[in-house]
Amino acid sequence: MKDLNDQEVLEAQIIENLEREDVHPLREAETFKLMIDKGNYLIEDIATKIAKSEKFILQRLSLNNLNAEWKKLFLRIKLIFQRH
């Protein structure tokens, strides 16, 4: 078995988390930002890794621009709809 470097471990964890069906869009946005900031990924790289379009990645990334109150509200609203 191959030893993974820090970058590969981060990538494996991120991909595993993103493959869950119930991932909140805001969490995806934060994850994509982390990949760009810490993992030296480009938008195209993320799109390829998770089999989504670059437009999808950009739309998710834009959620990081919400202020704290809007983020909190968005998280609550999404949770309410998931329960029903």
BALUMLO-135747 format. One line per 5 residues: number of its first residue (from 1); for each residue x, y negated, z of N, C-alpha, C. Coordinates in Angstrom, 3 decimals, padded with zeros to 6 digits. Each point is the difference from the previous one (the first is absolute). Layout:
residues N
NUM	X:Y:Z:X:Y:Z:X:Y:Z ~ ...
END
This chain:
residues 84
1	000.844:001.191:000.000:-000.844:-001.191:000.000:000.883:-001.246:000.000 ~ -000.373:-000.940:-000.804:000.769:-001.233:-000.156:-000.264:-000.952:001.168 ~ 001.061:-000.601:000.515:-000.160:-001.034:001.018:-000.469:-001.278:-000.682 ~ -000.999:-000.636:000.587:-000.549:-001.220:-000.574:000.662:-001.215:000.637 ~ 000.245:-001.011:-000.810:000.513:-001.245:000.568:-001.189:-000.812:000.531
6	000.285:-001.110:000.649:-001.062:-000.816:000.606:-001.040:-000.439:-001.025 ~ 000.469:-000.378:-001.185:-000.896:-000.449:-001.070:-000.963:001.118:-000.401 ~ 000.515:001.202:-000.154:-000.814:001.138:-000.422:-001.001:000.402:001.083 ~ 000.416:-000.088:001.255:-000.911:000.302:001.113:-001.140:-001.010:000.027 ~ 000.331:-001.288:-000.142:-001.015:-001.050:-000.033:-000.975:000.257:-001.138
11	000.531:000.310:-001.166:-000.849:000.247:-001.161:-000.927:001.190:000.238 ~ 000.520:001.084:000.534:-000.815:001.191:000.252:-001.129:-000.317:000.976 ~ 000.301:-000.742:001.061:-001.023:-000.375:000.980:-001.064:-000.880:-000.625 ~ 000.421:-000.961:-000.790:-000.927:-000.939:-000.628:-000.921:000.731:-000.973 ~ 000.570:000.826:-000.843:-000.796:000.719:-000.989:-001.002:000.916:000.702
16	000.435:000.678:001.030:-000.894:000.884:000.745:-001.172:-000.781:000.597 ~ 000.282:-001.154:000.578:-001.060:-000.819:000.585:-000.960:-000.542:-001.060 ~ 000.535:-000.398:-001.139:-000.842:-000.569:-001.052:-000.881:001.049:-000.673 ~ 000.371:001.257:000.081:-000.784:001.056:-000.633:-001.262:000.345:000.796 ~ -000.084:-000.466:001.235:-001.226:000.215:000.775:-001.138:-000.775:-000.649
21	-001.164:000.557:000.009:-001.140:-000.635:-000.675:-000.570:-001.187:000.772 ~ 000.201:-000.033:001.289:-000.635:-001.026:000.830:000.904:-001.181:000.324 ~ 001.013:-000.223:-000.787:000.925:-001.111:000.266:-000.707:-001.314:-000.306 ~ 000.014:-000.889:000.961:-000.623:-001.319:-000.160:000.820:-000.813:-001.000 ~ -000.646:-000.752:-000.871:000.722:-000.817:-000.984:001.032:-000.941:000.619
26	-000.299:-000.512:001.172:000.943:-000.897:000.665:001.258:000.753:000.433 ~ -000.171:001.235:000.427:001.160:000.828:000.374:000.835:000.334:-001.240 ~ -000.684:000.233:-001.107:000.730:000.222:-001.251:000.821:-001.241:-000.336 ~ -000.619:-001.161:000.141:000.681:-001.260:-000.303:001.255:-000.157:000.855 ~ -000.136:000.279:001.276:001.146:-000.116:000.908:001.091:001.004:-000.358
31	-000.420:001.184:-000.391:000.960:001.034:-000.381:000.755:-000.384:-001.266 ~ -000.720:-000.510:-000.987:000.661:-000.415:-001.240:000.997:-001.122:000.272 ~ -000.373:-000.932:000.868:000.903:-001.097:000.349:001.246:000.552:000.695 ~ -000.184:000.958:000.888:001.124:000.634:000.686:000.926:000.682:-001.009 ~ -000.591:000.683:-000.972:000.804:000.676:-001.017:000.851:-001.006:-000.776
36	-000.577:-001.140:-000.301:000.728:-001.033:-000.740:001.065:-000.639:000.884 ~ -000.378:-000.332:001.236:000.916:-000.698:000.900:001.130:000.886:000.514 ~ -000.338:001.216:000.384:000.987:000.884:000.642:000.576:001.054:-000.934 ~ -000.786:000.377:-000.984:000.408:001.117:-000.824:000.568:-000.375:-001.348 ~ 000.064:-001.284:-000.264:000.529:-000.459:-001.292:-000.766:000.558:-001.192
41	-001.303:000.095:000.130:-000.845:000.466:-001.092:-000.519:-001.182:-000.808 ~ -000.222:000.243:-001.255:-000.699:-000.949:-000.857:-001.453:000.444:-000.101 ~ -000.857:-000.893:-000.401:-001.414:000.329:-000.150:-000.177:001.194:-000.930 ~ 000.773:000.028:-001.084:-000.094:001.113:-000.947:000.369:001.325:000.659 ~ 000.986:-000.030:000.895:000.421:001.218:000.695:-001.121:000.541:000.877
46	-000.644:-000.904:000.723:-001.085:000.418:000.888:-001.144:000.569:-000.819 ~ -000.358:-000.676:-001.060:-001.090:000.468:-000.868:000.276:001.407:-000.505 ~ 001.206:000.248:-000.431:000.376:001.324:-000.503:-000.064:001.039:001.110 ~ 000.524:-000.334:001.167:000.059:000.962:001.107:-001.378:000.436:000.469 ~ -000.967:-000.929:-000.015:-001.328:000.367:000.511:-001.039:000.158:-001.109
51	000.458:-000.046:-001.239:-000.875:000.219:-001.167:-001.178:-000.980:-000.037 ~ 000.311:-001.258:000.230:-000.977:-001.086:-000.114:000.568:-001.050:-000.943 ~ -000.849:-000.896:-000.449:000.463:-001.049:-000.919:000.743:-001.102:000.762 ~ 000.813:-000.736:-000.746:000.680:-001.143:000.599:-001.021:-001.036:000.464 ~ -001.085:-000.138:-000.727:-001.068:-000.931:000.386:-000.563:000.385:001.365
56	-000.210:001.298:000.219:-000.487:000.486:001.290:000.959:-000.403:001.114 ~ 001.290:000.217:-000.227:001.009:-000.337:001.009:-000.022:-001.501:000.287 ~ -000.056:-000.812:-001.044:-000.034:-001.455:000.175:-001.242:-000.452:000.755 ~ -001.142:000.615:-000.303:-001.227:-000.352:000.712:000.118:000.339:001.479 ~ 000.546:001.166:000.285:000.185:000.373:001.405:000.978:-000.942:000.686
61	001.103:-000.292:-000.662:000.997:-000.900:000.592:-000.598:-001.358:000.334 ~ -000.949:-000.463:-000.788:-000.604:-001.311:000.254:-000.751:-000.026:001.331 ~ -000.414:001.158:000.497:-000.687:000.045:001.301:000.921:-000.442:001.135 ~ 001.297:000.108:-000.206:000.952:-000.450:001.025:-000.057:-001.511:000.204 ~ -000.621:-000.713:-000.932:-000.104:-001.454:000.111:-001.168:-000.454:000.860
66	-000.849:000.927:000.395:-001.111:-000.365:000.884:000.556:-000.459:001.345 ~ -000.665:-000.962:000.615:000.445:-000.395:001.336:-000.449:001.055:001.011 ~ 000.482:-000.112:001.214:-000.238:001.023:001.019:-001.493:000.239:000.259 ~ -000.784:-001.057:000.036:-001.442:000.157:000.259:-000.697:000.747:-001.129 ~ 000.337:-000.319:-001.237:-000.614:000.686:-001.137:000.424:001.468:-000.038
71	001.246:000.264:000.339:000.456:001.400:000.051:-000.793:000.784:001.034 ~ -000.182:-000.603:001.168:-000.741:000.664:001.070:-001.442:000.274:-000.440 ~ -000.623:-000.983:-000.632:-001.366:000.156:-000.491:-000.081:001.087:-001.071 ~ 000.929:-000.008:-000.931:000.023:000.996:-001.071:000.150:001.408:000.573 ~ 000.856:000.162:000.982:000.170:001.312:000.639:-001.297:000.454:000.662
76	-000.668:-000.910:000.698:-001.256:000.345:000.676:-001.090:000.362:-000.985 ~ -000.158:-000.793:-001.044:-001.058:000.251:-000.986:000.214:001.351:-000.665 ~ 001.208:000.283:-000.406:000.297:001.267:-000.666:-000.298:001.177:000.931 ~ 000.335:-000.134:001.267:-000.274:001.068:000.954:-001.495:000.232:000.182 ~ -000.778:-001.055:000.005:-001.446:000.123:000.141:-000.566:000.789:-001.192
81	000.439:-000.328:-001.200:-000.515:000.695:-001.189:000.459:001.454:-000.060 ~ 001.165:000.305:000.547:000.485:001.377:-000.014:-000.815:000.886:000.930 ~ -000.578:-000.584:001.023:-000.775:000.795:000.970:-001.361:000.416:-000.557 ~ -000.496:-000.734:-000.987:-001.342:000.273:-000.523:000.041:000.827:-001.245
END
